[in-house]
């Protein structure tokens, strides 16, 4: 069945998969909803987007995505409240960051209306896929990749923009133990670390595997030059609490400008928590662990929101963090998720109702 919603053409599936899904036991990102937004770039412009049944894609083997890695993505979530109203969290920030990534990888930037109206239309079509169970959400993956053909090392002349969705449970369960990386780097000055480029994440997998083999779950990334300064935690921004001060590194062309990160900083300040955005050395963290002033470490990102860290390894030695009854991590996570799910007031204007 074809229809027009928000000026977006909709072609609905004739065979929904939703009855096969156990919404009480969702893993993260494994099950994909019935529909997706699809939009092609060709002849020098983005064509009209459509919502279509989720489907496989056929690509020529010479498509430049396979050879030169022009691929960017975002991560978002949709929530339903008790009245079945649908909410997003700071979606325009995701749109703006997608275009920042696009510009850095020589991909044509997207019109705001294509992103926002396309996303709203998709969420209305697949609204039944948004879980309401506590801790669950509809994970949203907007992404763009090169489809133009040829082996010449140059930007493609054709691209595809897709938004696909996955009803998901929690990304992480419990605390994680991390290894401070001393050899490999996530990104470098002048590189693409601030962009959500697919290759950034591919480059993380091998060092993370090495850490897992040593008994850790994730890697703490340090600066590319000296490995003396802490930058990110796995695929997330990192926060460190020393005494009652929350510290996170400044963004740069190596560090992703995380939306959850920005929200935590603003929320913490509004609650009277001392926040410092500055470089923090591995030495400072190790000394704080030794003298007892290191209270908390946690990762922050869309998928997990906040992921507490139970301990870290460095120079062959392990350091455990204290078990606190009341943590900044748990309080901040509750406050953010309450805003996201319309359980409390939103004084910051972050919550976006899909209408």
C-alpha positions as CSV (number, residue, x, y, z in Angstrom):
1,X,0.0,0.0,0.0
2,X,1.3,3.4,-1.0
3,X,0.6,6.6,1.0
4,X,2.0,10.1,1.5
5,X,2.9,11.2,5.1
6,X,4.7,14.4,5.9
7,X,5.4,14.8,2.1
8,X,7.2,11.4,2.3
9,X,6.0,8.5,0.1
10,X,5.3,5.4,2.2
11,X,5.2,1.9,0.8
12,X,4.1,-0.5,3.5
13,X,5.1,-4.1,3.9
14,X,2.5,-6.8,3.2
15,X,4.0,-9.2,5.8
16,X,4.9,-7.7,9.2
17,X,7.4,-9.6,11.4
18,X,6.3,-8.0,14.6
19,X,4.3,-11.0,15.9
20,X,7.5,-13.0,15.9
21,X,9.3,-10.7,18.3
22,X,9.5,-11.2,22.1
23,X,9.5,-7.7,23.3
24,X,10.1,-8.8,26.9
25,X,13.5,-10.3,26.0
26,X,15.2,-8.0,23.5
27,X,18.9,-8.1,22.8
28,X,20.5,-4.9,21.4
29,X,20.3,-4.2,17.7
30,X,19.6,-7.8,16.5
31,X,16.0,-7.5,15.3
32,X,15.1,-4.9,12.7
33,X,11.7,-3.3,12.3
34,X,9.4,-3.7,9.2
35,X,10.4,-0.5,7.4
36,X,13.3,1.8,6.6
37,X,13.8,5.2,5.1
38,X,15.7,5.2,1.9
39,X,17.1,8.1,-0.1
40,X,19.6,8.1,-3.0
41,X,22.0,10.8,-4.2
42,X,22.6,11.0,-7.9
43,X,22.9,13.5,-10.7
44,X,24.3,16.0,-8.2
45,X,21.4,16.0,-5.7
46,X,19.5,14.0,-3.1
47,X,16.4,12.4,-4.5
48,X,13.1,12.3,-2.7
49,X,13.2,10.0,0.3
50,X,10.8,7.1,0.7
51,X,9.7,4.8,3.6
52,X,9.8,1.3,2.2
53,X,9.8,-2.3,3.5
54,X,13.1,-3.2,5.1
55,X,15.1,-5.1,2.4
56,X,18.5,-6.2,1.2
57,X,20.6,-4.0,-1.0
58,X,22.4,-5.1,-4.2
59,X,25.7,-3.3,-4.9
60,X,28.2,-3.5,-7.7
61,X,31.6,-4.9,-6.5
62,X,33.3,-1.7,-7.6
63,X,31.1,0.5,-5.4
64,X,33.4,2.8,-3.6
65,X,32.1,2.0,-0.2
66,X,34.0,-1.3,-0.5
67,X,37.3,0.4,-1.5
68,X,37.5,3.8,0.0
69,X,35.3,3.6,3.1
70,X,33.0,6.5,2.6
71,X,30.5,5.5,5.3
72,X,29.1,7.5,8.2
73,X,26.3,6.9,10.7
74,X,24.5,8.1,13.8
75,X,22.9,6.5,16.8
76,X,19.5,7.6,18.2
77,X,16.6,6.3,20.2
78,X,12.8,6.6,20.2
79,X,10.7,6.1,23.3
80,X,7.0,5.8,24.1
81,X,5.5,7.2,27.3
82,X,2.5,6.0,29.2
83,X,0.1,7.7,26.7
84,X,1.9,6.0,23.7
85,X,3.3,9.4,22.6
86,X,6.6,9.1,20.8
87,X,9.7,11.0,21.8
88,X,13.2,11.6,20.5
89,X,16.2,13.0,22.4
90,X,18.0,16.0,20.8
91,X,17.5,14.7,17.2
92,X,18.7,17.9,15.5
93,X,22.1,17.4,17.2
94,X,22.3,14.0,15.5
95,X,21.3,15.6,12.2
96,X,24.0,18.3,12.5
97,X,26.6,15.8,13.5
98,X,25.8,13.6,10.6
99,X,26.5,16.5,8.2
100,X,29.7,17.3,10.0
101,X,30.8,13.7,9.4
102,X,29.6,13.9,5.8
103,X,31.6,17.0,5.1
104,X,34.8,15.5,6.6
105,X,34.4,12.4,4.3
106,X,33.5,14.4,1.2
107,X,29.9,13.0,1.3
108,X,27.1,15.4,0.1
109,X,25.3,16.9,3.1
110,X,21.7,16.0,3.7
111,X,18.8,18.5,3.8
112,X,17.3,18.9,7.3
113,X,13.8,18.2,6.1
114,X,14.8,14.9,4.5
115,X,16.3,13.7,7.8
116,X,13.7,15.0,10.2
117,X,10.5,14.5,8.2
118,X,11.8,11.1,7.0
119,X,12.6,10.0,10.5
120,X,9.2,11.2,11.9
121,X,7.4,9.4,9.1
122,X,9.3,6.2,9.6
123,X,8.6,6.3,13.4
124,X,4.9,6.7,12.8
125,X,4.8,3.8,10.3
126,X,6.7,1.6,12.7
127,X,5.3,3.0,16.0
128,X,4.2,-0.5,17.1
129,X,7.9,-1.5,17.2
130,X,8.8,1.0,19.9
131,X,9.0,-1.0,23.1
132,X,7.6,0.3,26.4
133,X,9.4,-2.0,28.8
134,X,11.6,-0.2,31.3
135,X,15.2,0.0,29.9
136,X,14.1,-0.7,26.3
137,X,13.8,1.6,23.3
138,X,13.7,1.7,19.6
139,X,17.3,2.1,18.5
140,X,17.6,4.2,15.4
141,X,20.5,4.0,12.9
142,X,20.8,6.7,10.2
143,X,23.7,6.0,7.9
144,X,25.1,7.1,4.5
145,X,27.5,5.3,2.3
146,X,29.0,5.5,-1.2
147,X,27.3,3.5,-3.9
148,X,29.0,5.1,-6.9
149,X,31.2,2.7,-8.9
150,X,34.9,2.8,-9.9
151,X,38.4,2.0,-8.7
152,X,39.6,5.6,-9.0
153,X,40.6,6.9,-5.6
154,X,38.2,9.8,-5.4
155,X,34.8,10.6,-3.8
156,X,31.8,8.7,-5.2
157,X,29.2,10.4,-7.4
158,X,26.3,8.4,-5.9
159,X,25.3,7.7,-2.3
160,X,22.6,6.1,-0.3
161,X,21.0,7.4,2.9
162,X,19.1,4.9,5.1
163,X,17.4,5.0,8.5
164,X,16.7,1.6,10.0
165,X,15.4,0.8,13.4
166,X,15.9,-2.0,16.0
167,X,13.7,-2.6,19.1
168,X,16.4,-3.1,21.8
169,X,17.0,-3.9,25.4
170,X,20.0,-2.6,27.4
171,X,23.3,-2.2,25.6
172,X,25.4,-3.3,28.6
173,X,24.4,-5.0,31.8
174,X,26.4,-4.3,34.9
175,X,29.8,-2.7,35.2
176,X,32.7,-3.2,32.9
177,X,36.4,-3.6,33.6
178,X,38.7,-1.7,31.2
179,X,42.3,-1.6,30.0
180,X,44.1,1.7,29.5
181,X,45.6,1.4,26.0
182,X,49.3,2.1,25.7
183,X,50.1,1.1,22.1
184,X,47.1,1.6,19.8
185,X,45.2,4.9,19.1
186,X,41.6,5.4,18.2
187,X,42.4,8.6,16.2
188,X,45.0,11.2,15.5
189,X,45.3,14.9,15.2
190,X,44.0,16.1,11.8
191,X,42.2,12.8,11.3
192,X,38.5,11.8,11.4
193,X,38.1,11.0,15.1
194,X,35.4,13.7,15.5
195,X,33.3,12.1,12.7
196,X,31.1,9.1,13.2
197,X,32.9,7.2,10.4
198,X,32.6,3.5,10.1
199,X,36.3,3.0,9.8
200,X,36.9,4.6,13.2
201,X,35.0,1.7,14.8
202,X,36.6,-1.0,12.6
203,X,40.0,0.2,13.9
204,X,39.0,-0.2,17.5
205,X,38.0,-3.9,17.2
206,X,41.5,-5.5,17.2
207,X,42.9,-3.6,20.3
208,X,39.6,-4.4,22.0
209,X,40.0,-8.1,21.2
210,X,43.4,-8.0,22.7
211,X,42.0,-6.4,25.9
212,X,39.2,-9.0,26.1
213,X,41.9,-11.8,25.9
214,X,43.5,-10.3,29.0
215,X,40.2,-10.4,30.9
216,X,38.9,-6.9,30.3
217,X,35.6,-5.9,28.5
218,X,36.7,-2.6,27.0
219,X,39.6,-0.2,26.2
220,X,40.3,3.2,27.5
221,X,41.8,5.2,24.6
222,X,44.7,7.6,25.3
223,X,46.2,10.3,23.1
224,X,48.0,9.2,19.9
225,X,51.2,11.1,20.7
226,X,52.2,10.2,24.2
227,X,49.5,7.9,25.5
228,X,49.6,10.0,28.7
229,X,46.1,11.5,28.5
230,X,42.7,9.7,28.7
231,X,40.4,10.4,25.8
232,X,37.5,7.9,25.4
233,X,36.1,4.6,26.7
234,X,35.6,2.1,23.9
235,X,33.0,3.7,21.6
236,X,31.9,6.2,24.3
237,X,33.0,9.4,25.9
238,X,34.5,9.0,29.4
239,X,33.8,10.7,32.7
240,X,36.0,10.4,35.8
241,X,35.0,11.5,39.3
242,X,37.8,12.5,41.6
243,X,36.4,13.3,45.1
244,X,33.3,15.2,44.2
245,X,34.4,16.6,40.9
246,X,33.4,15.2,37.5
247,X,36.1,15.4,34.8
248,X,35.9,14.8,31.1
249,X,38.3,15.6,28.3
250,X,37.7,18.4,25.9
251,X,36.4,17.6,22.4
252,X,38.9,17.9,19.6
253,X,39.5,16.5,16.1
254,X,40.3,13.2,17.9
255,X,37.3,13.0,20.2
256,X,33.6,12.7,19.2
257,X,31.3,15.5,20.4
258,X,28.9,13.1,22.1
259,X,25.3,14.2,22.6
260,X,25.0,12.2,25.8
261,X,28.3,13.8,26.9
262,X,27.0,17.3,26.4
263,X,23.8,16.4,28.2
264,X,25.6,15.0,31.2
265,X,27.8,18.1,31.5
266,X,24.8,20.4,31.4
267,X,22.7,18.2,33.7
268,X,25.5,17.8,36.3
269,X,26.1,21.5,36.4
270,X,22.4,22.2,36.9
271,X,22.4,19.9,39.9
272,X,25.4,21.6,41.6
273,X,28.0,19.0,40.7
274,X,31.4,20.4,40.1
275,X,32.4,19.7,36.4
276,X,35.7,20.2,34.8
277,X,36.3,19.9,31.0
278,X,40.0,19.5,30.7
279,X,42.8,17.1,29.9
280,X,43.3,14.3,32.5
281,X,46.4,12.2,32.6
282,X,46.7,8.5,33.2
283,X,49.1,9.4,36.0
284,X,46.4,11.6,37.7
285,X,43.9,8.7,37.6
286,X,46.3,6.1,38.9
287,X,47.4,8.4,41.7
288,X,43.7,9.1,42.6
289,X,43.1,5.3,42.6
290,X,46.0,4.8,45.0
291,X,45.1,7.5,47.4
292,X,41.3,6.8,47.4
293,X,40.1,10.0,45.8
294,X,39.0,8.2,42.6
295,X,35.3,7.5,43.2
296,X,33.8,6.7,39.8
297,X,34.6,6.2,36.1
298,X,31.9,5.7,33.5
299,X,31.4,5.8,29.7
300,X,28.6,7.9,28.1
301,X,26.9,7.3,24.8
302,X,23.5,6.9,23.1
303,X,23.4,3.1,23.2
304,X,24.2,2.6,26.9
305,X,23.5,6.1,28.1
306,X,25.9,5.6,31.0
307,X,28.0,2.5,31.5
308,X,29.8,2.3,35.0
309,X,33.4,1.1,35.1
310,X,34.3,-1.2,38.0
311,X,38.1,-1.1,37.6
312,X,40.9,-0.6,35.2
313,X,44.2,-2.1,34.2
314,X,47.4,-0.2,33.5
315,X,51.1,-1.3,33.3
316,X,50.1,-4.8,34.3
317,X,48.4,-3.7,37.5
318,X,44.7,-3.7,38.2
319,X,42.9,-0.9,40.2
320,X,39.4,-1.5,41.6
321,X,36.9,1.4,42.1
322,X,35.0,1.6,45.3
323,X,31.4,0.4,45.6
324,X,29.4,3.5,46.5
325,X,25.8,3.5,47.7
326,X,24.9,6.7,45.8
327,X,26.8,7.4,42.5
328,X,26.8,10.2,40.0
329,X,26.5,7.6,37.3
330,X,23.2,6.1,38.5
331,X,21.7,9.5,39.4
332,X,22.6,11.1,36.1
333,X,21.4,8.1,34.1
334,X,18.0,8.1,35.8
335,X,17.6,11.9,35.2
336,X,18.5,11.6,31.5
337,X,16.3,8.5,30.9
338,X,13.4,10.2,32.8
339,X,13.7,13.2,30.5
340,X,13.9,10.9,27.4
341,X,10.8,8.9,28.4
342,X,8.7,11.9,29.5
343,X,8.7,10.9,33.1
344,X,9.7,14.3,34.4
345,X,10.0,17.9,33.3
346,X,12.5,18.8,30.6
347,X,14.0,22.2,31.6
348,X,16.6,22.0,28.8
349,X,14.3,21.5,25.8
350,X,16.0,18.2,24.8
351,X,12.9,16.1,24.4
352,X,11.3,16.1,21.0
353,X,7.7,14.9,20.5
354,X,7.0,13.2,17.2
355,X,3.8,14.6,15.9
